[in-house]
């Protein structure tokens, strides 16, 4: 089974990249994803509950990331087994900046066996596309929130800097005024009068 597609996220690339590298975020946005954990550098384990036609169950598997080019692309390999059968998959993704948005192109190939293979290619393709679409839409909501939070923080910091600059300028002006008041003007010396 082959999958490929594109998606545009409503957030800058660095935010999307960080989300795609955060296993906790991926577990939250993936339908049926649970018990994801990091077991080594770029190595993870997790479970995925699935329902494809009459076949349903849980896959437990290992995930390995490789060929990582930060913050642009990586390849992924998945090896999972469970009551519905087994799945071995490889794929990759690439992120491209598009202003304040991020374009992602992805592709992958999967081998499946066991009961899940009995449902037929068309149903498996439809289910895989639905899981990918739901995951990407949920991830987009997450990164949009992260981007909005980052903008709000930046705006607050900019406002704080502007306020501090105004306060410093006002303090300097009042110091100068206070110094002028505190330093009395010395009287002009009287010129001696000359009388012949």
Buried (B, 14 or more C-beta within 10 A) or exposed (E): BEBEEEBEBBBBBBBBBBBBBEBEBBBBBBBBBEEBEEEEEEEBBBBBBBEBEEBBBBBEBBBBBEEEEEBEBBBBBBBBBBEBBBBBBBBBBBBBBEEEBBBBBBBBEBEBEBBBBBBEEEBBEBBBEEBBEBBBEBBBEBBBEBBEEBEEEEEEEEEEEEEEEEEEEEEEEEEEEEEEEEEEEEEEEEEEEEEE
